[in-house]
Amino acid sequence: MTTELEYVSRGETLATAVERMFRNGINHVIVREGDQPTALITHRTALLAAYRAEEALSDVSLTRFGRGFERTSSPDRTVLLSVGHLRRSKTGCLPVVDGMEVVGVLTREDVLSNVANITSETLRADKAGHEWTRGESDNR
């Protein structure tokens, strides 16, 4: 999960959002109104918006983007459940939300770079499940 987040104000333009993505080497920025996160703009949504608008990026206001996140995860959700949500999302990244605060973004790159850890977690959980089930049947 990426915890260094980049924000843009809802009153800014798509040009600002794209510039922040390029400048910081990231594929997403979080739009906020005041202190409230209201949307996620990814490189894909930015490209699609630019194509549809047929205007200069500096003329496309972020107020045109909807509010809310398609899918989210939470800090206490298992990696496997989060990966499932990530696979079903169309954005390639998933905001990690704790209450009303975005605390990180889980990306496909995060998953790929940590696949060994995810596999180990899965094997440990599977082993613990088998031990619990075996122990339960031994007590009957």
C-alpha positions as CSV (number, residue, x, y, z in Angstrom):
1,M,0.0,0.0,0.0
2,T,1.2,3.5,-0.9
3,T,0.8,5.9,2.1
4,E,2.4,9.0,0.5
5,L,-0.7,10.4,-1.1
6,E,-1.1,13.3,-3.5
7,Y,-4.2,15.5,-3.3
8,V,-5.8,18.0,-5.6
9,S,-8.6,20.3,-4.8
10,R,-12.0,19.8,-6.5
11,G,-11.7,23.4,-7.8
12,E,-8.6,22.6,-9.7
13,T,-8.3,21.4,-13.3
14,L,-7.4,18.1,-14.9
15,A,-4.1,19.6,-16.0
16,T,-3.2,20.0,-12.3
17,A,-4.1,16.4,-11.5
18,V,-2.1,15.1,-14.5
19,E,0.9,17.3,-13.7
20,R,1.0,16.0,-10.1
21,M,0.8,12.4,-11.3
22,F,3.7,12.9,-13.7
23,R,5.8,15.0,-11.3
24,N,5.4,12.4,-8.5
25,G,5.7,9.3,-10.7
26,I,2.2,8.0,-9.6
27,N,-0.9,6.9,-11.4
28,H,-3.5,8.4,-9.1
29,V,-4.4,11.5,-7.1
30,I,-7.2,12.0,-4.6
31,V,-9.6,14.8,-5.1
32,R,-10.8,16.6,-1.9
33,E,-13.2,19.3,-1.0
34,G,-11.9,21.0,2.0
35,D,-10.6,18.1,4.2
36,Q,-12.9,15.5,2.7
37,P,-11.7,13.1,0.1
38,T,-14.3,13.0,-2.6
39,A,-12.9,11.1,-5.6
40,L,-9.9,9.3,-7.1
41,I,-8.5,10.3,-10.4
42,T,-6.3,7.7,-12.1
43,H,-4.2,8.1,-15.3
44,R,-6.9,6.0,-17.0
45,T,-9.8,8.2,-15.9
46,A,-7.7,11.3,-16.8
47,L,-7.0,10.0,-20.3
48,L,-10.7,9.1,-20.8
49,A,-11.9,12.5,-19.5
50,A,-9.4,14.3,-21.8
51,Y,-10.6,12.2,-24.8
52,R,-14.3,12.9,-24.1
53,A,-13.9,16.6,-23.3
54,E,-12.1,17.5,-26.5
55,E,-10.8,20.5,-24.6
56,A,-7.4,21.5,-23.2
57,L,-6.7,19.8,-19.8
58,S,-6.5,23.2,-18.3
59,D,-10.2,23.8,-19.2
60,V,-11.5,20.5,-17.7
61,S,-12.6,21.2,-14.1
62,L,-12.4,18.5,-11.5
63,T,-15.9,19.4,-10.5
64,R,-17.0,17.4,-13.6
65,F,-15.8,14.2,-11.9
66,G,-18.3,12.3,-9.7
67,R,-18.0,12.0,-6.0
68,G,-17.2,8.8,-4.1
69,F,-15.0,5.8,-4.6
70,E,-16.1,2.8,-6.7
71,R,-14.6,0.4,-4.2
72,T,-12.4,0.8,-1.1
73,S,-10.5,-1.3,1.3
74,S,-9.8,-0.9,5.0
75,P,-6.6,-1.2,7.0
76,D,-7.9,-4.3,8.8
77,R,-9.0,-6.2,5.7
78,T,-6.9,-9.1,4.7
79,V,-4.6,-8.7,1.7
80,L,-6.4,-11.4,-0.1
81,L,-9.8,-9.7,0.2
82,S,-8.3,-6.4,-0.8
83,V,-6.7,-8.1,-3.9
84,G,-10.2,-9.4,-4.8
85,H,-11.6,-5.9,-4.6
86,L,-8.7,-4.6,-6.6
87,R,-9.3,-7.1,-9.3
88,R,-12.9,-6.1,-9.6
89,S,-12.2,-2.4,-9.7
90,K,-11.7,-0.8,-13.1
91,T,-9.0,1.6,-11.8
92,G,-6.1,-0.5,-11.0
93,C,-5.9,1.0,-7.5
94,L,-8.0,0.9,-4.4
95,P,-8.3,3.6,-1.8
96,V,-7.7,2.3,1.8
97,V,-10.1,4.1,4.0
98,D,-10.2,4.3,7.8
99,G,-13.5,5.9,8.8
100,M,-13.6,9.1,6.6
101,E,-9.8,9.3,6.1
102,V,-7.9,7.9,3.1
103,V,-4.8,6.3,4.7
104,G,-3.3,4.8,1.6
105,V,-3.9,3.4,-1.9
106,L,-3.3,-0.2,-2.8
107,T,-2.1,-0.6,-6.4
108,R,-1.6,-3.5,-8.7
109,E,2.1,-2.7,-8.5
110,D,2.0,-3.0,-4.7
111,V,0.5,-6.5,-5.1
112,L,3.0,-7.6,-7.7
113,S,6.0,-6.4,-5.8
114,N,4.8,-8.2,-2.7
115,V,3.5,-11.4,-4.2
116,A,5.9,-13.6,-2.1
117,N,4.6,-12.1,1.1
118,I,1.0,-12.5,0.0
119,T,1.6,-16.2,-0.9
120,S,3.2,-16.8,2.5
121,E,0.2,-15.2,4.2
122,T,-2.1,-17.4,2.3
123,L,-0.2,-20.5,3.1
124,R,-0.1,-19.6,6.8
125,A,-3.8,-19.0,6.9
126,D,-4.5,-22.2,5.0
127,K,-2.3,-24.2,7.4
128,A,-4.0,-22.6,10.5
129,G,-7.4,-23.5,9.1
130,H,-6.4,-27.1,8.5
131,E,-4.9,-27.3,12.0
132,W,-8.1,-25.8,13.6
133,T,-10.3,-28.2,11.6
134,R,-8.2,-31.2,12.4
135,G,-8.0,-30.3,16.1
136,E,-11.8,-29.9,16.2
137,S,-12.5,-33.3,14.7
138,D,-10.0,-35.0,17.1
139,N,-12.0,-33.7,20.0
140,R,-15.2,-35.5,18.9
